Amino acid sequence: MLFYIERIYLKEISTLIRRKDIRTVKKWCKENQLKIHKDSSGEFVYQNDFDLAYDIPLIYELKLKYGNEWEDYYHAYNSDELHKMLDLSKTRNEEKKEYVPKGKLSRKLFGGSQK
């Protein structure tokens, strides 16, 4: 069984990260801990490594915003099905409990009973 790992060459990366100069692309790769390899066609990185490095800011944002459910949202982003997640987030928000005032002043302000 032959296993082939997809490659992405620096010229392709330059268009994806919107940089013209290859030196800038190499710097971006270094900052994102991507090892640059060489073959007869030029310099490249592995596609999976690039995809992860490119999506890291999005992943961190989704983790902060959605907690343990970030993977569902990430998959929705990648499959262009984000609209489905809007319906899911509405139902989750409805399930959350309302604010319950704890102090006397808060109860008075929010209409709770005073004891």
N, C-alpha and C positions, 0 to 999 in steps of 0.2 A: 504494500500500500504506500503510495507516494503522497507525502504531505507537503503542501506548498503554503508558505506564509506570504500574504500580500505585502507588497512594498509600495511606498509612495516616495517619489523622487522630489528633491528640493525645489525644482521648478514648479511642480504641482502644488507644493506647500506654499510657495510664494503667492500664488493666486488665491489660495484658501485663506491665508492670513493677511492678504492685501498688502504685501510688501514686494517691491521690485528687486531690491538688491539681495543677492544670495548671501552676502555677509550678514545681513539683518536676519535672514531666515536661519542661518547657522546659530546666531546669537539667541534667537527665539527657542531653537531646539535645545541649546545648552541650558537656558533658564528653566526649561520645562523637563529637564533630565532625560532628553531623548538622545540616544546614542546614534551617531551618524555612521553609516556603513558605506563602503564603496564597492562597485563592481564595474564591469566594462561599459555599462550604460551611464554611469554617473554616481552621485551620492544620494543615499536614500535612508529612510527610517522605516520601521515596520508599521503597517497601517493601523493595527490595533493600538500600538503605543501612541501614535499620533492622535487617534480618535479620543483616547482617554485624556491626553494632555489638553486637547482642544476643548473637551467638554467639562473639565474639572471645575471651572468657575460656575457653570450651570449646576453641576452636581452639588457643590457646596451651598449654593443658593437654595436649591430644592430641599436639601437636608435641613437647613435652618427654617424654612417656611413650612414644610410638611412633615418633618420628623421621620418616623419609621416608614411612612408611606411614600417617601421620596422616589423609590424605584418605580412605582406605578406611574408617577408623573413623568419620570425620565423616559420610560418606554412610550408614553403617550406623545412626548415631544418628538421622539425619534420616528414614530410611525404616523405622524401628522393626525393624531386622534385626540388632540388636546381638548377639543370641544366636549368629548365624552367625560373628561375629568371635571369640567365645570358642573355638570349634573351631579357627579359624585361629591364634590365639595359642598354643594348646597345641602345635600341630605346630611352630610357630616356636621355642618354648622347647625342644622335644625336639631340634631341629637344632643348638642352641648347644652348643659344646664344654664339657666339664667343666673345672673349675679344675685347672691344672697347677702344683704347687708349684715355686718357683724357688730358694729358699734351703735350706740344710741343715736348719735347724730346722723349716721348713715341710714339707719332705719327710718328716721324722721324724714330725711331728704328723699328717700326712695320709696316711701309709702309703707314701710314695714310697721309691725306693731311694736309699741313701746312697752317694756316691762319694768 
